Amino acid sequence: MLISSFGALAALAIALLLILKKLPAPYALMVGGLVGALLGGANLSQSIEVMVDGSASMMSAILRILASGVLVGCLVKTGSAQKIAQAIVNRLGQSRALAALILASLLICSIGVFIDITIITVAPIALAICQESQLRKEAALVAMIGGGKAGNLISPNPNTLAVAASFDVDLSRLILQNLVPALVAALVTLLLSQALNRKLGDQVGLDSSDPVAPVANPSEQGPSLFAALVGPLTVVVLLALRPLVGLSVDPILALPLGGLASLLACRQGKKLISYSQFGLDQVKDVCLLLIGTGALAGVITASQLQADLSQLLQFLQLPPFLLAPLSGIFMGAATASTTAGASIASQSFAPSLIEAQVPHLAAAAMLHAGATVLDSLPHGSFFHATAGSVQLSFRQRLTLIRYEATIGASATLVAILAYLMTA
């Protein structure tokens, strides 16, 4: 080990401080990693070497995320994501509005749309429902976030791709492993959002000054529901070929093929270039974040932190598998990002978990779920983007963190129980 645990923790602390000071996250992570490595005992050349190695190890995930941009761009720009959300809400009706918002967010996120884009997509529908009923914006946002968290656990999104790559497990197997935790998280979301809505009373969901985006009639605008579902179904079928018939189709092929299928089904094939550019614009920030994340993860991987945390678990007489969910929770909180938290934790602690003979798939699932517990703290962009989507104040948005943490914790607990039942 080149770097002390103090250096690794200092790297995290410095990166967090710089993020809070509004330095772009990739730079904050790189600066934190460099300073932490130097403080931890490495010289300058060693520090740069471990950072470069860490970023290089992220390249497989970055390539797949770039490929997912085609799917994201096509689903959003063709109106397919909006169509699916509208269809779910219309089918379930206002009396089941919270369940509809949860299901819409879960489905859209699970087919590969990023969670922040998912919530921005569903938010206009939620605002319109709030205006027409007694549903509170806070409860609606909890429903969308919880549904998005559940969908994120079973999606080909950047966090899932990064964890699967770090533990060298098949993406479709990881998605299936977290299916039950995701469903439990969705159920907990429904109970919590209903309780929050009752707690806030019978006040209307919107103030008169709040803008409301019109909700289009799905029968009059956008693609048909069948056309909207073609792209997501294409991805699901391609990824399912390996567990079903032993034919492996990598996400780097399955995701853009799903986007192309969506374009053809919506009869918008001529817009492939512009929609791909839109998708690239959505994923490029995540790719840059992963480069900085890899630099910081390289420092942590080359440090004593993994060994010291394992020894701490032994001292406390806790089983070593707990390193998986705890590392996910800790890194998710430190970065306020599911993607960055899951990426750093999986790259940094996968070797220790494998050495402790925790099965790759179970460790990946527990770590992935753990990264969703405290990933929406105020020093991350997700906190502010979701607040703006339904016009909540900082204080109003802050009160929802405990609900989001409970949802993520429920998924993590189920992932742990799933491992214990098969151990």
C-alpha positions as CSV (number, residue, x, y, z in Angstrom):
1,M,0.0,0.0,0.0
2,L,1.4,3.4,-1.0
3,I,-1.0,5.6,0.9
4,S,-2.3,5.7,4.5
5,S,-5.9,5.6,5.5
6,F,-5.6,9.2,6.6
7,G,-4.6,10.2,3.1
8,A,-7.6,8.4,1.6
9,L,-10.0,10.0,4.1
10,A,-8.4,13.4,3.5
11,A,-8.9,12.9,-0.3
12,L,-12.6,12.3,0.3
13,A,-12.9,15.3,2.7
14,I,-11.1,17.7,0.4
15,A,-13.1,16.6,-2.6
16,L,-16.3,17.1,-0.6
17,L,-15.2,20.5,0.5
18,L,-14.4,21.6,-3.0
19,I,-17.7,20.3,-4.3
20,L,-19.5,22.4,-1.6
21,K,-17.4,25.4,-2.8
22,K,-19.0,24.8,-6.3
23,L,-15.8,23.6,-8.0
24,P,-16.9,21.2,-10.9
25,A,-17.1,17.7,-9.4
26,P,-14.5,16.1,-11.8
27,Y,-11.9,18.7,-10.8
28,A,-12.8,18.5,-7.1
29,L,-12.4,14.7,-7.2
30,M,-9.0,15.0,-9.0
31,V,-7.7,17.6,-6.7
32,G,-8.9,15.7,-3.6
33,G,-7.3,12.6,-4.9
34,L,-3.9,14.3,-5.6
35,V,-3.7,16.2,-2.3
36,G,-4.9,13.1,-0.3
37,A,-2.3,10.9,-1.9
38,L,0.5,13.3,-1.1
39,L,-0.8,13.7,2.5
40,G,-1.0,9.9,2.7
41,G,2.7,9.4,2.0
42,A,3.0,9.0,-1.8
43,N,5.3,11.2,-3.8
44,L,4.1,13.2,-6.8
45,S,4.8,10.6,-9.5
46,Q,3.2,7.8,-7.4
47,S,0.1,10.0,-6.7
48,I,-0.4,10.7,-10.4
49,E,0.2,7.1,-11.3
50,V,-2.5,5.7,-9.0
51,M,-4.9,8.4,-10.2
52,V,-4.3,7.6,-13.8
53,D,-4.7,3.9,-13.2
54,G,-7.9,4.5,-11.3
55,S,-9.4,6.6,-14.2
56,A,-8.2,4.0,-16.7
57,S,-10.1,1.3,-14.9
58,M,-13.4,3.2,-15.5
59,M,-13.0,3.1,-19.2
60,S,-15.2,0.0,-19.8
61,A,-18.0,1.7,-17.9
62,I,-17.5,5.0,-19.7
63,L,-17.8,3.3,-23.1
64,R,-21.1,1.7,-22.1
65,I,-22.4,4.9,-20.7
66,L,-21.5,6.7,-24.0
67,A,-23.4,4.0,-25.8
68,S,-26.4,4.5,-23.5
69,G,-26.6,8.1,-24.7
70,V,-28.1,6.9,-27.9
71,L,-31.0,5.2,-26.1
72,V,-31.5,8.2,-23.7
73,G,-31.6,10.7,-26.6
74,C,-34.1,8.6,-28.6
75,L,-36.4,7.8,-25.7
76,V,-36.6,11.4,-24.6
77,K,-36.7,13.2,-27.9
78,T,-39.1,10.9,-29.6
79,G,-41.5,11.5,-26.7
80,S,-41.4,7.8,-25.8
81,A,-40.5,8.3,-22.1
82,Q,-43.2,11.0,-21.8
83,K,-45.8,8.7,-23.5
84,I,-45.0,5.8,-21.2
85,A,-45.4,8.0,-18.1
86,Q,-48.7,9.5,-19.4
87,A,-50.1,6.1,-20.2
88,I,-49.4,4.8,-16.7
89,V,-50.9,7.8,-15.0
90,N,-54.0,7.8,-17.2
91,R,-54.5,4.1,-16.7
92,L,-54.3,4.3,-12.9
93,G,-56.1,7.6,-12.5
94,Q,-55.9,10.4,-10.0
95,S,-57.2,8.2,-7.1
96,R,-54.0,6.2,-7.4
97,A,-51.8,9.2,-8.4
98,L,-48.9,8.3,-6.1
99,A,-48.8,4.7,-7.3
100,A,-48.9,6.0,-10.9
101,L,-46.0,8.4,-10.3
102,I,-44.0,5.7,-8.6
103,L,-44.6,3.2,-11.4
104,A,-44.0,5.8,-14.2
105,S,-40.6,6.8,-12.6
106,L,-39.6,3.2,-11.9
107,L,-40.3,2.1,-15.5
108,I,-38.7,5.1,-17.2
109,C,-35.6,4.9,-15.1
110,S,-35.4,1.1,-15.4
111,I,-35.2,1.3,-19.2
112,G,-32.1,3.4,-19.2
113,V,-33.1,7.0,-18.7
114,F,-31.1,8.8,-16.0
115,I,-32.9,9.3,-12.7
116,D,-32.7,13.1,-12.8
117,I,-34.0,13.1,-16.4
118,T,-36.7,10.7,-15.3
119,I,-38.0,13.0,-12.7
120,I,-37.8,16.1,-14.9
121,T,-39.8,14.1,-17.5
122,V,-42.5,13.0,-15.0
123,A,-42.6,16.2,-13.0
124,P,-45.0,18.2,-15.3
125,I,-47.6,15.4,-15.0
126,A,-47.1,15.3,-11.2
127,L,-47.6,19.1,-11.0
128,A,-50.8,18.9,-13.0
129,I,-52.2,16.2,-10.8
130,C,-51.2,18.3,-7.7
131,Q,-53.2,21.2,-9.1
132,E,-56.3,19.2,-9.8
133,S,-56.3,17.2,-6.5
134,Q,-55.3,17.3,-2.9
135,L,-51.9,15.8,-3.6
136,R,-48.9,17.7,-2.1
137,K,-45.8,18.5,-4.2
138,E,-43.6,17.0,-1.5
139,A,-45.4,13.7,-1.5
140,A,-45.4,13.7,-5.3
141,L,-41.6,14.3,-5.4
142,V,-41.0,11.5,-2.8
143,A,-43.0,9.2,-5.1
144,M,-41.0,10.1,-8.2
145,I,-37.6,9.9,-6.4
146,G,-38.5,6.6,-4.7
147,G,-39.7,5.1,-8.0
148,G,-36.6,6.4,-9.7
149,K,-34.4,4.8,-7.0
150,A,-36.2,1.5,-7.5
151,G,-35.8,1.7,-11.3
152,N,-32.2,2.7,-10.9
153,L,-31.4,-0.5,-9.2
154,I,-32.6,-2.6,-12.2
155,S,-31.5,-0.3,-15.0
156,P,-28.6,-0.2,-17.5
157,N,-27.7,3.2,-16.0
158,P,-24.1,4.4,-15.2
159,N,-24.1,3.2,-11.6
160,T,-25.2,-0.3,-12.6
161,L,-22.7,-0.5,-15.4
162,A,-19.8,0.7,-13.2
163,V,-20.7,-1.8,-10.4
164,A,-21.1,-4.7,-12.8
165,A,-17.7,-3.9,-14.4
166,S,-15.9,-3.6,-11.1
167,F,-17.2,-7.0,-9.8
168,D,-17.0,-8.6,-13.3
169,V,-20.6,-9.7,-13.2
170,D,-23.1,-9.8,-16.0
171,L,-25.3,-6.8,-16.2
172,S,-28.5,-8.8,-16.6
173,R,-27.7,-10.9,-13.6
174,L,-27.0,-7.9,-11.4
175,I,-30.4,-6.4,-12.6
176,L,-32.2,-9.6,-11.7
177,Q,-30.4,-9.8,-8.3
178,N,-31.7,-6.4,-7.3
179,L,-35.3,-6.9,-8.7
180,V,-36.8,-7.8,-5.3
181,P,-35.0,-5.0,-3.4
182,A,-36.3,-2.6,-6.1
183,L,-39.9,-3.8,-5.7
184,V,-39.7,-3.5,-1.9
185,A,-38.3,0.0,-2.3
186,A,-41.2,0.9,-4.5
187,L,-43.7,-0.4,-1.9
188,V,-41.9,1.5,0.8
189,T,-42.1,4.6,-1.4
190,L,-45.9,4.2,-1.7
191,L,-46.4,3.9,2.0
192,L,-44.1,6.8,2.8
193,S,-45.5,9.2,0.2
194,Q,-49.0,8.4,1.3
195,A,-48.1,9.0,4.9
196,L,-46.3,12.3,4.0
197,N,-49.4,13.5,2.0
198,R,-51.6,12.8,5.0
199,K,-49.2,14.5,7.3
200,L,-49.1,17.7,5.3
201,G,-52.9,17.9,5.5
202,D,-55.6,18.7,3.0
203,Q,-53.9,21.8,1.5
204,V,-53.7,22.0,-2.3
205,G,-50.5,20.8,-3.8
206,L,-49.6,24.1,-5.6
207,D,-49.6,27.7,-4.7
208,S,-51.4,29.9,-7.2
209,S,-48.0,31.4,-8.2
210,D,-46.5,28.0,-9.2
211,P,-46.2,27.4,-12.9
212,V,-47.8,24.3,-14.2
213,A,-46.7,22.6,-17.4
214,P,-49.6,21.3,-19.5
215,V,-50.0,17.6,-19.7
216,A,-50.5,16.5,-23.3
217,N,-53.2,14.1,-24.2
218,P,-51.4,10.9,-25.1
219,S,-53.9,10.1,-27.8
220,E,-53.2,13.4,-29.6
221,Q,-49.5,13.9,-29.3
222,G,-46.3,11.8,-29.6
223,P,-45.8,8.2,-30.6
224,S,-48.3,5.4,-29.9
225,L,-47.7,3.5,-26.7
226,F,-46.6,0.4,-28.7
227,A,-44.0,2.5,-30.6
228,A,-42.8,4.0,-27.3
229,L,-42.2,0.6,-25.8
230,V,-40.3,-0.9,-28.8
231,G,-36.9,0.6,-27.8
232,P,-37.0,-0.5,-24.1
233,L,-38.3,-3.9,-25.0
234,T,-35.5,-4.3,-27.5
235,V,-32.9,-3.6,-24.8
236,V,-34.6,-6.0,-22.4
237,V,-34.7,-8.8,-24.9
238,L,-31.1,-8.4,-26.0
239,L,-29.8,-8.3,-22.4
240,A,-32.0,-11.3,-21.5
241,L,-30.4,-13.5,-24.2
242,R,-27.5,-14.5,-22.1
243,P,-29.4,-15.9,-19.1
244,L,-32.0,-17.4,-21.4
245,V,-30.1,-19.0,-24.2
246,G,-26.4,-18.3,-23.4
247,L,-26.0,-15.6,-26.1
248,S,-24.2,-12.6,-24.7
249,V,-25.0,-9.2,-26.1
250,D,-22.9,-6.5,-24.4
251,P,-24.7,-3.3,-23.3
252,I,-22.4,-1.4,-25.6
253,L,-24.4,-2.9,-28.4
254,A,-27.8,-3.5,-26.8
255,L,-28.3,0.1,-25.6
256,P,-27.8,1.9,-28.9
257,L,-29.7,-0.8,-30.8
258,G,-32.6,-0.1,-28.5
259,G,-32.4,3.6,-29.3
260,L,-32.3,2.8,-33.0
261,A,-35.4,0.5,-32.7
262,S,-37.2,3.3,-30.9
263,L,-36.4,5.7,-33.7
264,L,-37.6,3.3,-36.4
265,A,-40.8,2.5,-34.4
266,C,-41.6,6.2,-34.0
267,R,-40.8,6.8,-37.7
268,Q,-38.1,9.4,-36.9
269,G,-35.0,7.6,-38.3
270,K,-33.8,10.7,-40.1
271,K,-33.2,12.4,-36.7
272,L,-30.7,9.8,-35.5
273,I,-27.8,12.3,-35.5
274,S,-29.6,15.1,-33.7
275,Y,-31.1,12.7,-31.1
276,S,-27.7,11.0,-30.6
277,Q,-26.2,14.5,-30.0
278,F,-28.9,15.2,-27.4
279,G,-28.1,11.9,-25.7
280,L,-24.4,12.6,-25.7
281,D,-25.1,16.0,-24.1
282,Q,-26.9,14.1,-21.3
283,V,-24.2,11.5,-20.6
284,K,-21.0,13.5,-21.2
285,D,-21.1,15.1,-17.7
286,V,-21.5,11.6,-16.2
287,C,-18.5,10.4,-18.2
288,L,-16.4,13.3,-17.0
289,L,-17.6,12.6,-13.4
290,L,-16.5,9.0,-13.7
291,I,-13.0,10.1,-14.9
292,G,-12.6,12.2,-11.7
293,T,-14.3,9.5,-9.7
294,G,-11.8,6.9,-11.0
295,A,-8.9,9.2,-10.0
296,L,-10.1,9.4,-6.4
297,A,-11.0,5.7,-6.4
298,G,-7.5,4.9,-7.5
299,V,-6.1,6.7,-4.4
300,I,-8.5,4.8,-2.1
301,T,-7.7,1.5,-3.8
302,A,-3.9,2.1,-3.3
303,S,-4.4,3.0,0.4
304,Q,-4.7,1.2,3.7
305,L,-8.3,2.2,4.0
306,Q,-9.7,-1.1,2.8
307,A,-7.6,-3.2,5.2
308,D,-8.3,-0.8,8.1
309,L,-12.1,-1.0,7.5
310,S,-11.9,-4.8,7.3
311,Q,-10.0,-4.8,10.6
312,L,-12.5,-2.5,12.1
313,L,-15.3,-4.9,11.2
314,Q,-13.4,-7.8,12.7
315,F,-12.7,-5.8,15.9
316,L,-16.4,-5.0,16.1
317,Q,-17.1,-8.7,15.4
318,L,-19.2,-7.8,12.3
319,P,-19.2,-10.0,9.3
320,P,-17.0,-8.9,6.4
321,F,-19.9,-8.8,3.9
322,L,-21.1,-5.7,5.6
323,L,-18.3,-3.8,3.9
324,A,-20.4,-3.9,0.7
325,P,-23.5,-2.0,1.9
326,L,-21.5,0.2,4.2
327,S,-19.0,1.3,1.6
328,G,-21.9,2.1,-0.8
329,I,-23.7,4.1,1.8
330,F,-20.5,6.0,2.8
331,M,-19.3,6.8,-0.7
332,G,-22.8,7.7,-1.8
333,A,-23.1,10.2,1.0
334,A,-19.6,11.6,0.4
335,T,-20.2,12.3,-3.3
336,A,-24.0,12.9,-3.1
337,S,-24.3,10.8,-6.2
338,T,-25.4,7.2,-6.8
339,T,-23.1,7.0,-9.9
340,A,-20.0,8.4,-8.2
341,G,-20.6,6.6,-4.9
342,A,-21.3,3.2,-6.4
343,S,-18.3,3.6,-8.8
344,I,-15.8,4.6,-6.1
345,A,-17.0,2.0,-3.6
346,S,-17.1,-0.8,-6.1
347,Q,-13.7,-0.1,-7.6
348,S,-12.1,0.5,-4.2
349,F,-13.6,-2.3,-2.2
350,A,-14.4,-5.1,-4.7
351,P,-10.9,-6.7,-4.2
352,S,-11.4,-6.8,-0.4
353,L,-14.9,-8.3,-0.7
354,I,-13.8,-10.9,-3.2
355,E,-10.8,-11.8,-1.0
356,A,-13.3,-12.2,1.9
357,Q,-15.1,-14.7,-0.3
358,V,-18.3,-12.7,-0.5
359,P,-19.9,-13.8,-3.8
360,H,-19.4,-11.3,-6.6
361,L,-23.0,-10.9,-7.5
362,A,-24.3,-10.5,-3.9
363,A,-21.6,-8.1,-3.0
364,A,-22.3,-6.0,-6.1
365,A,-26.0,-6.0,-5.3
366,M,-25.6,-4.9,-1.7
367,L,-23.1,-2.2,-2.6
368,H,-25.3,-0.9,-5.4
369,A,-28.3,-0.7,-3.1
370,G,-26.3,1.0,-0.4
371,A,-25.2,3.8,-2.7
372,T,-28.9,4.8,-3.0
373,V,-29.3,5.6,0.7
374,L,-27.7,9.0,1.1
375,D,-27.1,9.9,-2.5
376,S,-29.3,13.0,-2.5
377,L,-27.6,15.2,0.0
378,P,-27.4,19.0,-0.7
379,H,-23.8,19.1,-2.0
380,G,-24.9,17.1,-5.1
381,S,-26.8,18.3,-8.2
382,F,-29.6,15.8,-7.8
383,F,-30.9,17.6,-4.7
384,H,-31.3,20.9,-6.5
385,A,-32.5,19.5,-9.8
386,T,-35.3,17.6,-8.2
387,A,-36.3,20.5,-6.0
388,G,-36.5,22.7,-9.1
389,S,-38.6,20.2,-11.0
390,V,-41.6,20.8,-8.7
391,Q,-40.6,24.3,-7.4
392,L,-39.7,23.3,-3.8
393,S,-37.7,25.6,-1.6
394,F,-34.4,24.5,-0.1
395,R,-36.0,23.9,3.3
396,Q,-38.9,21.9,1.8
397,R,-36.5,19.8,-0.2
398,L,-34.3,19.2,2.8
399,T,-37.1,17.7,4.8
400,L,-37.5,14.9,2.2
401,I,-34.0,13.4,2.7
402,R,-35.1,11.2,5.6
403,Y,-37.8,9.7,3.4
404,E,-35.4,9.1,0.5
405,A,-32.8,7.5,2.9
406,T,-35.5,5.2,4.3
407,I,-36.4,4.0,0.8
408,G,-32.7,3.4,-0.1
409,A,-32.2,1.6,3.3
410,S,-35.2,-0.7,2.7
411,A,-33.6,-1.8,-0.6
412,T,-30.2,-2.3,1.0
413,L,-31.7,-4.4,3.8
414,V,-33.5,-6.6,1.4
415,A,-30.3,-7.1,-0.6
416,I,-28.5,-8.1,2.6
417,L,-31.3,-10.5,3.5
418,A,-31.1,-12.0,0.0
419,Y,-27.4,-12.7,0.5
420,L,-27.9,-14.2,4.0
421,M,-30.6,-16.5,2.7
422,T,-28.3,-18.0,0.1
423,A,-25.0,-17.9,2.1
